[in-house]
């Protein structure tokens, strides 16, 4: 049984992750840091300050199985990119029409309200020809990170870097092939859950999330009304 190595808190995790990043000597001019979750914003804010770069968050929402509200069969992003767990939908006999219908609903009911609340209705920051640092506090299944990579490619990012203090070893091997670099402190082969690798992991409050977003996000490029 492997020993679980734990960070004291997010601050220690970030400092160790940043040390790893420095050792990789990645280009960071014309960069933007993109968080893939609300908790990841803590790391994104710290890294954006270190790199003197822009910051944004890619809003995503899970698509759940019709008969199991705890089973995620796909994920959709604000760019309407979708990653589907094909073995799951095949085994459950779920149609693609259901997945796309639920993706549209998740966009309208979950993602759009978050865009207006936390980004004041602004569109995702431009990624074309930028060095994009995708960051989160942990990567378990890799679905959301894979979705973020897909969005960056479609938005014509120059390079895509995946960063996380802890990431499943198997998922890290997969994401290495779809990104330009992967930086992590721990890549356990027998991954538990992200919170098991932190001694303290308090929830990031709404006010803290808004404060981070407002510090970095400007108001141009508003979404057209009624966009779906």
C-alpha positions as semicolon CSV with decimal commas, in nm:
position;residue;x (nm);y (nm);z (nm)
1;X;0,000;0,000;0,000
2;X;0,148;0,336;-0,103
3;X;0,188;0,609;0,156
4;X;-0,032;0,910;0,086
5;X;0,178;1,227;0,080
6;X;-0,023;1,525;0,201
7;X;0,024;1,898;0,152
8;X;-0,034;2,107;0,463
9;X;-0,266;2,339;0,268
10;X;-0,311;2,509;-0,070
11;X;-0,025;2,751;-0,002
12;X;0,228;2,472;0,048
13;X;0,090;2,289;-0,256
14;X;0,129;2,598;-0,473
15;X;0,485;2,669;-0,359
16;X;0,592;2,313;-0,437
17;X;0,411;2,323;-0,771
18;X;0,577;2,652;-0,860
19;X;0,919;2,505;-0,780
20;X;0,843;2,224;-1,024
21;X;0,729;2,476;-1,285
22;X;1,053;2,676;-1,255
23;X;1,252;2,357;-1,315
24;X;1,064;2,301;-1,643
25;X;1,179;2,636;-1,790
26;X;0,853;2,687;-1,981
27;X;0,793;3,000;-2,186
28;X;0,562;3,243;-2,009
29;X;0,560;3,558;-2,221
30;X;0,215;3,646;-2,356
31;X;0,068;3,396;-2,110
32;X;-0,270;3,344;-1,949
33;X;-0,356;3,123;-1,653
34;X;-0,683;2,933;-1,687
35;X;-0,843;2,765;-1,386
36;X;-1,056;2,458;-1,450
37;X;-1,249;2,478;-1,120
38;X;-1,346;2,722;-0,846
39;X;-1,091;2,577;-0,599
40;X;-0,829;2,600;-0,874
41;X;-0,872;2,979;-0,876
42;X;-0,653;3,002;-0,565
43;X;-0,365;2,849;-0,762
44;X;-0,448;3,047;-1,077
45;X;-0,438;3,375;-0,886
46;X;-0,102;3,293;-0,729
47;X;0,048;3,181;-1,058
48;X;-0,084;3,479;-1,255
49;X;0,087;3,706;-1,001
50;X;0,415;3,516;-1,038
51;X;0,398;3,526;-1,419
52;X;0,250;3,877;-1,435
53;X;-0,010;3,733;-1,670
54;X;-0,384;3,738;-1,728
55;X;-0,623;3,502;-1,553
56;X;-0,959;3,349;-1,638
57;X;-1,169;3,045;-1,558
58;X;-1,321;2,796;-1,798
59;X;-1,675;2,724;-1,680
60;X;-1,787;2,363;-1,721
61;X;-2,080;2,151;-1,605
62;X;-2,130;1,775;-1,570
63;X;-2,391;1,580;-1,764
64;X;-2,539;1,307;-1,546
65;X;-2,692;0,970;-1,628
66;X;-3,076;0,978;-1,640
67;X;-3,114;0,706;-1,378
68;X;-2,816;0,796;-1,157
69;X;-2,762;1,155;-1,042
70;X;-2,413;1,069;-0,915
71;X;-2,284;0,922;-1,241
72;X;-2,117;1,172;-1,474
73;X;-2,142;1,055;-1,835
74;X;-2,009;1,370;-2,003
75;X;-1,894;1,727;-1,941
76;X;-1,974;2,044;-2,135
77;X;-1,782;2,371;-2,138
78;X;-1,891;2,730;-2,196
79;X;-1,748;2,692;-2,546
80;X;-2,005;2,412;-2,594
81;X;-1,725;2,158;-2,626
82;X;-1,832;1,819;-2,491
83;X;-1,628;1,526;-2,362
84;X;-1,832;1,204;-2,353
85;X;-1,756;0,890;-2,154
86;X;-1,846;0,658;-2,440
87;X;-1,811;0,328;-2,249
88;X;-2,060;0,458;-1,992
89;X;-2,324;0,578;-2,236
90;X;-2,288;0,255;-2,434
91;X;-2,326;0,038;-2,124
92;X;-2,628;0,239;-2,004
93;X;-2,782;0,258;-2,350
94;X;-2,793;0,639;-2,340
95;X;-2,852;0,815;-2,672
96;X;-2,639;1,099;-2,803
97;X;-2,958;1,304;-2,838
98;X;-2,997;1,283;-2,460
99;X;-2,636;1,390;-2,405
100;X;-2,660;1,690;-2,638
101;X;-2,996;1,790;-2,497
102;X;-2,860;1,779;-2,143
103;X;-2,551;1,970;-2,257
104;X;-2,770;2,252;-2,386
105;X;-2,970;2,254;-2,061
106;X;-2,653;2,255;-1,847
107;X;-2,517;2,544;-2,050
108;X;-2,832;2,750;-2,004
109;X;-2,905;2,661;-1,639
110;X;-2,556;2,622;-1,491
111;X;-2,284;2,775;-1,708
112;X;-2,452;3,096;-1,827
113;X;-2,558;3,205;-1,475
114;X;-2,200;3,149;-1,358
115;X;-2,062;3,355;-1,646
116;X;-2,290;3,646;-1,557
117;X;-2,224;3,614;-1,185
118;X;-1,850;3,562;-1,177
119;X;-1,736;3,720;-1,507
120;X;-2,007;3,986;-1,533
121;X;-2,125;3,842;-1,864
122;X;-1,788;3,866;-2,038
123;X;-1,678;3,600;-2,282
124;X;-1,378;3,376;-2,218
125;X;-1,053;3,570;-2,256
126;X;-0,883;3,537;-2,598
127;X;-0,643;3,243;-2,609
128;X;-0,511;3,273;-2,965
129;X;-0,130;3,261;-2,982
130;X;-0,103;3,261;-2,602
131;X;0,086;3,030;-2,370
132;X;-0,199;2,885;-2,167
133;X;-0,134;2,747;-1,817
134;X;-0,427;2,521;-1,723
135;X;-0,430;2,475;-1,346
136;X;-0,631;2,301;-1,075
137;X;-0,577;2,180;-0,718
138;X;-0,603;1,815;-0,827
139;X;-0,680;1,609;-1,136
140;X;-0,870;1,286;-1,079
141;X;-1,049;1,162;-1,394
142;X;-0,895;1,416;-1,631
143;X;-1,229;1,482;-1,806
144;X;-1,244;1,852;-1,722
145;X;-0,876;1,905;-1,803
146;X;-0,920;1,720;-2,131
147;X;-1,214;1,948;-2,210
148;X;-1,003;2,254;-2,129
149;X;-0,728;2,135;-2,361
150;X;-0,984;2,086;-2,638
151;X;-1,111;2,440;-2,589
152;X;-0,757;2,582;-2,596
153;X;-0,684;2,401;-2,922
154;X;-1,003;2,534;-3,080
155;X;-0,917;2,884;-2,957
156;X;-0,576;2,849;-3,128
157;X;-0,353;2,866;-2,819
158;X;0,018;2,866;-2,900
159;X;0,111;2,620;-2,623
160;X;-0,089;2,439;-2,355
161;X;0,058;2,349;-2,017
162;X;-0,123;2,137;-1,757
163;X;-0,042;2,210;-1,391
164;X;-0,166;2,046;-1,073
165;X;-0,004;1,966;-0,736
166;X;-0,144;1,613;-0,753
167;X;-0,264;1,412;-1,051
168;X;-0,337;1,046;-1,109
169;X;-0,037;0,876;-1,274
170;X;-0,249;0,713;-1,545
171;X;-0,428;1,039;-1,626
172;X;-0,096;1,225;-1,634
173;X;0,032;0,988;-1,904
174;X;-0,276;1,058;-2,114
175;X;-0,270;1,436;-2,071
176;X;0,100;1,449;-2,157
177;X;0,015;1,344;-2,510
178;X;-0,248;1,615;-2,562
179;X;-0,061;1,906;-2,400
180;X;0,279;2,063;-2,452
181;X;0,392;2,001;-2,094
182;X;0,258;1,859;-1,770
183;X;0,381;1,983;-1,432
184;X;0,291;1,814;-1,106
185;X;0,438;1,750;-0,761
186;X;0,286;1,404;-0,703
187;X;0,155;1,152;-0,954
188;X;0,033;0,860;-0,740
189;X;-0,038;0,533;-0,920
190;X;-0,322;0,451;-0,682
191;X;-0,506;0,780;-0,674
192;X;-0,763;0,830;-0,401
193;X;-0,942;1,168;-0,415
194;X;-0,794;1,517;-0,428
195;X;-0,891;1,610;-0,071
196;X;-0,696;1,310;0,061
197;X;-0,373;1,481;-0,044
198;X;-0,431;1,796;0,164
199;X;-0,434;1,816;0,544
200;X;-0,641;2,135;0,520
201;X;-0,864;2,211;0,224
202;X;-1,133;2,465;0,319
203;X;-1,393;2,555;0,060
204;X;-1,319;2,868;-0,141
205;X;-1,594;3,114;-0,050
206;X;-1,806;3,300;-0,302
207;X;-1,663;3,636;-0,196
208;X;-1,308;3,510;-0,248
209;X;-1,399;3,374;-0,591
210;X;-1,558;3,705;-0,692
211;X;-1,259;3,898;-0,560
212;X;-1,014;3,694;-0,768
213;X;-1,225;3,717;-1,083
214;X;-1,292;4,091;-1,049
215;X;-0,919;4,154;-1,004
216;X;-0,841;4,004;-1,343
217;X;-1,151;4,020;-1,563
218;X;-1,243;4,327;-1,765
219;X;-1,587;4,395;-1,913
220;X;-1,538;4,397;-2,292
221;X;-1,651;4,107;-2,513
222;X;-1,986;4,058;-2,343
223;X;-2,190;3,755;-2,441
224;X;-2,476;3,836;-2,680
225;X;-2,811;3,825;-2,502
226;X;-2,982;3,490;-2,537
227;X;-2,667;3,310;-2,656
228;X;-2,699;2,933;-2,620
